[in-house]
């Protein structure tokens, strides 16, 4: 028995020491890998990479909603992946994890500035560090359904709030059983985005200098506007983002806020596939006065690297990261997601420039702003407070002013 | 038996060199304990350890971004007492449990009384009455969700067809409507179980006593009040306690039907714990609410166990 053990040990040592340099394995954590629509794409990406590299990639999938939780649980147990897909809005939170790599140290700031336009590169910057690189980029903005507008007799996309309201009334009066604006009135996370955009549109902000500012005249005006839409049946209760997407695809909603992937949802829910996407029109969020700056929220996915051992330009993780961001990979991936490839060469490529949908989306999103709530340590709790108070106003349980005052008090307590 | 008291200083005489200490009774007890070990182990692992861990965490601040929990003493309990939203959850729980338990038992008893009478198709109706009980709660929630839906719901469709309303009503978007929806759904799910309890209780009701009462001129109401209900009292006590405990723990139907909304209208304690733990990732606070929640379940659970043990004796 002792002899057998010695033999086995010697064999193992010989195999370890005597074999040529072994390939490294990159643990890549992604939610796209778990989604029906994206799994095949990620698998192909990994397969192609492995065909041209001696390294392997081990995909780790978690559902979109479970990613942040699992990232932190892995951080606690020292099992962080080498590379991870991260929602850009949650990057400030993820950046707190020990072991996240400053990619300026790996690739050099100059090289990254050459690779990416400044706006996109900023998606991955926290406190002067480049803790992630942009994967796909876009904004959360408004889309309009051409067919519904035609049915309602609307010839032009509304640009001001007044025109927007008139358009909604026309849809309500001319399209039976419609919800003219698919405003999120259910699910706190969804309500927040609509509220935030209208708040910005009216010139306010939810948090100013670290303090809540929701019961300012601008904040109350934004809430009153949303309540007015409900009272006039221009928006409806029991609408979450998925409901709005479905109604939009079924030509029962004319406008709603979404990411560029709205095109894909419309294709799915219309039952007509890609042929339907010509009816999805990206538009600038209406403004209070002509010439104003339309509001939209920065949206995108970034890629973060963990582990000091990966913080070298020739590490397997670095090599795989650069492979993902190469034009041949990132351009088809981003276009397939209805999003903009974030690299300079990618966004200037013919495929992107000749895509009318993306061109229109880019034109509509002139000054996207970062979701300020997502970066807060107790962002989820704050999101719930905002969602609950906005919903209480929308459902007529409180006046806009009372809801704004209550929200102000609860936020002040939560931000202490 | 040998009389040991006759010679107190003498060593106890062993019946057999193979006899075990304590005799047959003690041996049976030890064997009984041995049989309990698997159940006790499972209880310890699945119930006791998680509860003690939750109890420990209730004294800590532990959010998702913290690498390790930080001891805060009774701070979380203080926050519960001063947070109107959590106090609101207790009130909502009280309303939900009271209404659901009351309607489940009342309708369950009424339905049991009907089905206890012989009539054609009685057996089939009894079988069909159990259908909601075997249906998964989430499926039932979606079913009722579609009935109450503001756009495609059956209720709105009927009301519109009969001209009762001009526009569809969003029942689940009003506090009363949402609470009514979750109470109706849970009642619908619970009635078959309670009905089965009451039917079982009614099987050994003394028919001659009822007939004698009727000969004496007692009407239906008096028969129910003076004979049937007193007879069902032990069953009633068990069903009330089971109903309260079950409704205090209830989560799935409410979550699937309203998600605790609108606003917080149906946020009972189970929903509160879920939101704190898995939406806000405030594990310490979720554990604290959970501990208080368990404390509310313990009195009726104790009462139920005491009833069972008293009956066993």
HADDOCK unambig.tbl for C-alpha pairs under 7 A between the chains (distance, minus, plus):
assign (segid A and resid 69 and name CA) (segid B and resid 64 and name CA) 6.83 0.50 0.50
assign (segid A and resid 72 and name CA) (segid B and resid 64 and name CA) 6.47 0.50 0.50
assign (segid A and resid 72 and name CA) (segid B and resid 65 and name CA) 6.50 0.50 0.50
assign (segid A and resid 76 and name CA) (segid B and resid 67 and name CA) 5.46 0.50 0.50
assign (segid A and resid 237 and name CA) (segid B and resid 170 and name CA) 6.64 0.50 0.50
assign (segid A and resid 237 and name CA) (segid B and resid 173 and name CA) 6.46 0.50 0.50
assign (segid A and resid 238 and name CA) (segid B and resid 173 and name CA) 6.62 0.50 0.50
assign (segid A and resid 380 and name CA) (segid B and resid 279 and name CA) 6.69 0.50 0.50
assign (segid A and resid 380 and name CA) (segid B and resid 280 and name CA) 4.92 0.50 0.50
assign (segid A and resid 381 and name CA) (segid B and resid 280 and name CA) 5.47 0.50 0.50
assign (segid A and resid 388 and name CA) (segid B and resid 263 and name CA) 4.73 0.50 0.50
assign (segid A and resid 391 and name CA) (segid B and resid 263 and name CA) 6.11 0.50 0.50
assign (segid A and resid 392 and name CA) (segid B and resid 263 and name CA) 6.02 0.50 0.50
assign (segid A and resid 395 and name CA) (segid B and resid 173 and name CA) 6.91 0.50 0.50
